[in-house]
Amino acid sequence: MASTKVVVDPITRIEGHLRIEVQADAGKISGSWATATMFRGIETIMTGRDPRDAWAFTQRICGVCTTVHAIASCRAVEDALDIKVPANANIIRNLVHGMQYIQDHVIHFYHLHALDWVDVVSAVGADPDKAAALAKSLSPWPNNDAAHFRAVQARLKKFVGSGQLGIFANGYWGHPAYKLPPEANLMAVSHYLEALDWQRDVIRLHTVFGGKNPHPNFLVGGMASAINLDETATINAVRLADVMGMIKKAKDFVEQVYWPDLVAIASFYKDWGAIGGGVPNFLACGEFPESDPRDLKSLYFPRGIIMGKDLSTVHEYDHKKVAEYINSSWYTYEGGDDKGLHPWDGETTPKYTGPKAPYEYLQGEKKYTWMKAPRYEGKAMQVGPLARMLVGYASGHADIKALVGEALGKLKVGPEVLFSTLGRTAARGIETVLLAGKMEGWMNQLLANVKAGQVATFTKDKWDPKTWPKKAQGYGYLDAPRGALGHWVQIEDEKIARYQCVVPSTWNCSPRDAQGQMGAYEAALVDNHPLARPDQPLEILRTIHSFDPCLACGVHVLDADGGLLAEVKVQ
């Protein structure tokens, strides 16, 4: 039987342009290619700018992770200039970034990934009383009652009856890979709708500490968050109380809705604990410093590397061992395309050599993507929640070990299921629960500092460029919701001489390198991966969405001739 070629373009339910091509034989995927189809060039426009402004430009790399590039950029410049931020600034950054995590992960589960597992149309035939009984058995959430589910079902019936599914259009409803009973589908759809309102409310924390969302304000040397309990134009007692309310609201929804739903849905899909593992190496650069970001021992999520799925050893991470390759990428290096460059030596010189869009197929092309291929000591790595939880688990992190154990116990499975599509989705939920519990502690630290009269959120130390060395370079790490992020900056004569970013989606969506090593997306799709209906590639969506792809970060002007906006092609 001839191989079947399938193209899903775009595959994301979020910003960015990701194309997935696969070959399938007898219901299994045998080959895969991940293509980023957009180039932007943020790094090239950084040259010659004031390094204190870099965070504002790099933050616009993405409209989804609206904090991560700003914080990584600030850390890079602070590292280069040896600037230590005040304790309050570090706490506020943790709170802003922590709420970004929580909102981002909940949005991912319900609005970007859950519909890969939840059949919305099936919910029309559910019994609302049975749905309520199921929901109440999982959690005390106030809206888990039959009246609420009945109202949601009525809205769904109106959608389906009109033939216009609105936000639920373009799904593969009725696909045989769906396993949830109608009542579980109705419960999940109800919580999907609730999450839309919830996320809007809790992310207001960004507006308190950063003035707005998306793209809150940051500051090299701290945060632009003046605290004065007696003033109305600053962060005062009322605003701090409001923030504490947001934190409680976030924690309640995570613990009473998101986490119970995730575990309940996962229990119907345990077979996906043996599918889509892919790259066996995991990298976490660590996140949420309890003190100075350069004090790596204070990171709540620890730094480290797992090689070959071996949880007995956590290897030390050294950013100097990162190199980017372009053998399969639409770029060129001055010294030759076959070498790898560390970001401090990095180049972003686009050279498109592929076919004119719309593409027929890119498989077989030597270069087929705008993504570079980062490698750590020559090895492909997987980054993201799973990498963080594996490094934490193997490092003996008490909170992580306890919650991972609880999750495995509820699902009645062993730790081997973590290395899979299901494992990535579960790990995202685990760290969300942990962070939702951690936020209150950080907020209490901030309140205690303010009560003791410690209100500084910014240091003027080395703010004057005349105090800077003639040359300096810095590395700003940050483990973003989607994984390890790095910003590397070189400063000469008070201006940026070179700026490079290696972002989570670059790691995970990287193409083949000179040794033929696939990146995490590609490798996951050929790891025991089914494809029941090539014309409805639901299984591909499940695995790629489990990484929470967001391509805007990784591909730094779309083809002026345009192209297809969506395509599922079968041959």
C-alpha positions, 0 to 999 in steps of 0.5 A: 500500500502506498504511503498517504501524505497529509498536510495540516496547515495551519495546525495551531488554534493560536497565533503563528503559522505552523504546518505539519506534513506526515506520511502514514502507512496502515494507520500509523505515521511513518514520517513527519516534517514541521514547518514554520511558514513565517519570518519576522526578524525581531532580532535584526532590528535590535541592533543599535538600540538602547539595551534598556529598551530591549524588553519593550521590543522583544516583548512584541515577539508574541501576543500570547506570552505577553510577559516572558520576553520582557522578563528574559530581556531585562534579565539579560541586560541586568546580567550584562551590566551586573544589576541586582533588582530589589526584592520587591521587584523580583516578587512582582515579576514572579507574581506577573509571570506566575499569573501568566502561567496560570492563565496561559495553561488554563486557556491552553487546556480548555480553548486550544487543546481540550477539543482534541479530546472533547466532542462538543456535538456529543454534549447535545445528547447528554443528560444534564442530571447525570452530568451534574452528578459526575461533576459533583463527584469530582469537585465542589465547584458551585456551577456543577449543577443540573440547571447550569448544565441544562442552560449550556446544553440549550445554547449548544442545541441552538448552535447545532440546530442552526448549522452554525457552531460559532466558536466550536466550528471546524471540529472533527465531531464524531471522530472514532478517536473520541471516547468521552461519554456525552455527560463528560463532554457537556461538563467540559464544554460548560467549563470551557465557557466559564474559563473565558470569563475567568481568565479575563478577570484574573489577568487583571493582576498584570494591569495592577503591576504592569499598567496593562495587558497584553504587554505590561510595562517592565524596567531594567533594574526592577519594575515600574510599580510604585507602591504607596499605601496612602496614594491613589495614583500608586499601588495602594492597599485597595489594589493589593487587596484586589490582587489577593482576590485575583490570586484566590479566584485563580487558585479556586478555578485551577483546583476545583475545575481545571485539575479535576477536569484534566484528570477525569478526561485523561482517565478515558485516554490512558492509551495516549500514555504510550503515544507521542513521546518523541525526543527522550532528552529534556531541558529546563532552565529553571524559573521563579527565583525566590531571591536574586535571579542569579541565585540558581539555588533559589529557583522554585522550578529547578534547572537541569537536563534529563538525558535518554529518559533517565530520571536517576541523573539530573545533568547541569545546564550550561547555556554555553553548550547551546548552538543553533543549526540551519541545515534545514532552515531558510537562513544562511551563515557567513562561515557556512550553513553546516556549523552551529553557532552559540547565540552570542555568535548567532546570525539571523540572515534569511535566505528563502530557497523553498517553493513559492507558496502555496506549497504542494509538499515540503518533505524532500526539500533540503531546507523546509522551515523558518525555524532554526535547530537548537541543540544542546551538546549536539542533542535535540531537546524537548522543553516545556512543562513536562521537562520542568516536572521531570527535572523537578521530580528527578531532583527530589522537589517535594511539591512536584513529587507529591503531585505527580504521585497523586496524579499517577495514583488517580489514573492508576498508571506508572511513571512511564506514561509521563513520556508521552502526549498524555504526559505533556498535558498532565505535566502542564496541569501539575505545574499549574496547581503548584503555581496557583498555590505558590502565588499566595505565598509570594503575595504575602511576602510582598505585603510583609515587605510593604508593612515593614516599610520596604517599598523599593521596586527599582534600583538606579544602580548603573542606570547611567550608561556612562557607568557601563563598561565599553563592552558587555554581554549577558544571558537572560534565562526564563522558563516560559509556560511553553518551555526554556527561553533564552535571550543573549545580548552583547552591548558595545558603546552603550548600544546593542551590538548583537541580540539573539533569542532561542525560544521554546518553540524553536527547541520543540519545532526544530527541523532535522539537523545535519545528523538527521535528528528530528526536533520534538514535534517531528519525533513525537509524531513518529513515536507509535503514533496512530492516524485513523482517518487521514482526512480528519487528522485528529490524532496529529492535533492531539500530539502537536497541541500537547506542546502548546505550539505558538510559532510567533516566538520562534520565527522571527513578514509573511510572503507578500504573495499570500497563501492558503489560510487553511489546508488539510490535504490527503493523497 
